Every structure is written in C-alpha cells, then in structure tokens.
Amino acid sequence: MERAFSWVLAAYASALAAAILVGAWSGLEHPIAVAFVADLAGTVVIFAFSYAFKNSSFYDPYWSVAPMAIVAYWALVADAAVPGVRQLVVSALVVAWGVRLTANWARGWQGLRHEDWRYVDLQRQHGRRYWLVSFAGIHMAPTLWVFLGCLPLYAALTVGTRPIGLLDGLALVVTAGAILLEGWSDEQLRAFRRAGPSPQAVLDTGLWAWSRHPNYFGEMGFWWGLWLFGLAADPAWWWTVVGALGITGMFRWVSLPMIEDRMRAKRPEAFEAYAERTSLVIPWPPRV
C-alpha cells in the first residue's frame, strides 16, 4: 500500500507541476483562463498515470484536490478591496471539505489492484474504446463540472467587494452544514461496512433512514453553498449557478441511477423495500 500511495503522490505532484508550468507559460492573463488551462493540464497528467497503470481510479482524488489548488491561486491574485473575512471563511471551508473528502478516499482505497466498479463496468461495455471513454467521461467531464462549480469562488475570493452580509451567513450555514452532513453520512456508512453485515443487508438507520444517499445530498449542498458565497460577494456573478446545477444534475441523473441499479441487482428485495419507504436524496421522514 505504501508503494501504491507513493505512485499516487507522484502523480499528483506531477499534475501540480504541469498545472503551474502551463498556467505560467500559457500567455493568458485572466485568472479564470489561467486556472482553466492549468486544470486541464493537471487532468491530462493524471490520465497519463491512469493509462500507464491501467487504472482510472488514479483520478478519484482529483475531485477534492483540484478546488483547493484553484482557491490558493485565486486568493493569491485577489483584488485588495475583497473582504478578508470572506476570503478566510470561504478558503477554510473549501480546504476543510477537500481534506476530509480526500482523507475519506484514502481510508477506503484498496491500492492499485483495486478500481472503482463503475470504471470496470464501463471497460466491459466499451472494450477497446474504453480509454477514450475514460479520458472524456471519467477524467475530463468531472474536471469541467468541478471547474464550473468553482467559478463562484472567483467572485468570493478575487473580485467580489460587497461587504459581509446576511447572505454570507446563509452561505456559511449551507456550506458548513453540507460538509458536516456528508462527513456524518460517510462515517455511518463506514461503521456499517465494518460491522460485517449480511450480503443482502442495506444501511437504513441514522441519516440513511431519511435518505438513500445523504452523503450525495451533502456534496450537492456544498456546491450550492459556494454559489451563495459568490452571489453574496457580487450579484453580477449569479450566472455561476450553472456549476451547482451541473453537478447536481450529474449526481441526480448519472451517478445515482448507476448506484441504484447496482443495489437493486445485488439486493433486490431488501433494496426495493428500502427504496419504497426512503427518500432518494433529500432527507425526509421515512414512509411507514
């Protein structure tokens, strides 16, 4: 495992170096454009490692690592008139989210011999075309979704000069609450798996009694919270809602259907009963 983690660290160190070099040498001036090409360069490097090791799960931590790097860059080039308190709070929330989510991935990672089941299924479906699918769908598409989700951060960290107000308070509650909810959900799921349940058992207690996917609800809420911060910093950046909408749509109509289909195939009776009484995403009292 130590050697496997060393390869992952090497991959992400290489991706960071490539992102910095491409961003610096791109000739672009706008911080959004610089961050975008740097993000693409980092993704290409991670894909190269995925391809070399024949394991697309090299990309899995990128979702939570890239936003922290983007935050650091945009905070560094910020307008001096941007409220420091907002910068500090938003940066701290993104780092807290990123560190927790990355640590959660590391705790559950089984090494280079293991690959996410969704990637394995895609490889079976697409055969020789799989690496094109991996590059476009597993690597580039999430990078683009996450970058769109990060756009409100540019308003909040770099150019938004509105003073701190009530909307910032709401954004703080939503974002911090989402991080806590996602973390709490993940810990309940981890405890359930450690208990060694029967193959047909489903987690239907705690938060999971109110939602079939409370961790995904928390993840979606995090991106909506970032949008609220951007809106509070400068309402002209309202259009950055496309990021939160896109990520929500991806989870709702891509990720969740795949997980639900897998659960129904593995635990047909138990999961059908669970699905009948439990909300899909938004926590809600179970139906009797």
N, C-alpha and C positions, 0 to 999 in steps of 0.2 A: 504493500500500500504506500509506503514512503516513497518508493521509486515512482509509482503512478502519480502521486501528488507532485513530485518534483517535475514530471513532464507537464502537468497542468500549469504549475507555476512558471515553467519555462515558456509555455505557450502564451500565457497572459503577459509576461514580461516582454516577450517579442511583439505581441499585439500593441502594447502600450508604446513601445519604442517606435514601431511603424506608424502609429497614430500621431505621435508627436512630430516625427520627421515629415510625414505627408502634410500635416497641418501647417508646419512651418515653411515648407517649400512649395506649397500649393499656389502661392501668389494671391490668394484670396484675402480680403480684408475684413469682411463682415464676420463677427464671431459665430453666428449660426452656420454660415457656409464652411468656415474653418472646422468647426466641431463635426459637421456632417461628413466631410471628406475624411477626416481623421477616424470617425466612427466606422465608415465603410472600409478603410484600410485595416483597422483592427479586426473587423469581421472576416476579411479575406485571409488574414494570418491565422485566425482560429480555424477557419475552414481548411486551410492547408494542413494543420495538425490533425483535424478530424479525418481528412482523406489519408494522410500518411499512416495513421493508426487504425484506419477503417472503423472509426467510432465517432459518430456525430455528437455524442454526449460531451465532447470537449466544449461544445458551445453552451451547455446548460448554465454555467455561472455567469455568462456574458450579460444575461438579462438584468442581473442585480449589480454587476460590477461597472458596466459602462456608464450608467447615470451618475455614479459618484465621481468619475473622471470628468464628465461633462460639467457637473456642478463646480468642481475645482477650477476648471478653466474659465467658465463664465463669471464666477465670483472674482477671479483674478483680474479680469478686464472690465469690471463694473464701473459705471458712472459714479463719481464721488457723491452725487446727490441721493443715491439709493439708500433708504433707511437701513442702517447697520443691524438693527434688531431683527428686521425681516430676513435679511441675509443670513444672520446667525441661526435663526429658528428653522428656516427652510433647509439650509445646509445640514443642520443637525438631524432633522427628520429624514432626509434622503440618506445620510450616512447610517443612521440607525436602521432604517429599512434595508439598505443594501448589505450591511454587515450581518444582520440577522438572517436574511434570506440566503446569503452565500454560506453562512455557517450551517444553516439547515440543510442546504445541498450537500455540504462536506460531510455532515454527520450521517447522511443516508447513502452516500456514494459508496459503491462496492468495488471500485477500481476499474482499470482499463478493460478488463474482461467483461464488464457489465455495460449494457447500452439500454437506454430508455426503450420500453416496449413499443412506444409509438413509432420510433425510428425503425425498429426491427420489422414491424408490420408494413411500413412504407417500403422497406427494402424487398420484402416478399412480393409486394404488389407491383413494383416498378422494375425490378431486375436490373438490367444494365443501365437503365436511365436513372437509377436511384441517386447517383451523386449529383446529377443536375437538379433533381428534386431537393436533395439535401442543401445544396448551395442556395437555391432560390427560396425554398419553403421553410427549412429548418434554421438557416443562418441569416439570410438577407431580410426575409419578411419580418421576423421578430425585431431585428435591428431597426428597421424602418418604423415599425409600430412604437417601439420604445423611444426612438428619437422624436417622433411626433408627440408622444406623451410627455417628453421633457421640455417641449417648447414653452409652456407656461413658466418654466424655471428661468428662462431668459428674461422674461418680464419681471419676475420676482427678484432675481439676483443682479441683473445687469442694467436695466433701463427704467424700470418702474419706480417713479419718485413720489407716488402718493404716500401721505403719512399713514402710519399704522391705524387701523380702524376695526370696526366690528366684523367686517368680512374676513379680516385676518384671524380673528378669534374663532370664527366658524371654520375656516380652513384648518386651523390648528386642531380643533376638536375632531374634524373629519379625518385628517391625515394621521394624527396620533392614534385615534380610535381604531382606524383601519389596520395600522401596524400591530397594535395590541391584539386585535381580533384575529388577525392572520397568525400571529405567533401562538396565541392560545389554542387555536384550532390545530395547528401543526403539532403542538405538544400533546394534545389529546389523541391525535392520530398515532403519534409515536408510541404513546403508552399502550394504546390498543394493540398495536402490532407486537410490542414487546411481551404482552401477556400471552401470546401464542393462541389466538382464537382458532376455532374450527374453520376449515376451508370455506364453509357456507355462511359464516357469520358476517354481519355488517355492523359498522360502528353507528349506533343510533342513540347514544347517550350524550349528555353535555350539550355543547353547541351543535353537535351533529344530530341531535334530536329535533332541532329547529330548522336546520338547513342541510341539504345533502352535500353542499360544497361551501361551508363557511370560510374556509381558507381562501377560496377564489373570490368570495364576496369582499373579504378584507383587501385582497390585492386590487380588485377593481376600485374599491373605495379610496385606496392610496392615490391612484392617478386622478380621481376626481378632486381629491383634496389639493393636489398640486395645481390643478386648474383654478381652483378657488383662490389660491395664493397669487397666481398670475393675474386674475381678474381684480383682486384687491390692489395689486401694485399698479395696474394700468388697465382700465376697462377696454381700451382700444385693442387689447390682445384677447378679446373674448373668443375670437375665431380659433384659438388654440384648443378649444374644446374638441376639435377633430381627433386629438390624441387620445383623450379619455374615451370618446365614443368608439374609436377604432379598437382600442384594447378591450373595451367591454364587449364589442361585437365579436372579436376574435375568441374570447373566452366563451361567450354565450353560444356561438354557432359553429365553432371549430373544436376547441379543447373539451368543453363539457360534453358534447354529443359523443366524442370518442371515448371518454371515460365512462359515460353512462352505458354505452354499448358493450364495453368490456365487462362492466359489472353485471349487466344482465346476462351475458354469456357465461360468466363464471359462477354467479349465484342467482339463478333465475327466480326462484320462488322467494327467497329472502329479500332480494333487492326490489322485486315488484311490490311486495308488501310495504317495504320501507318507502319506496317512491310514492305510493298511494297516500301515505299519511304525512309526508315530509316535503316542505318547500324545496324547489330546485336550488335556489341561490339565496334569496333574501330571507334572513332568519324570521320565522313565523311559528306561532304555537302549532304543534303537530295536530293533524286532524284525527279525531277519535273514530 
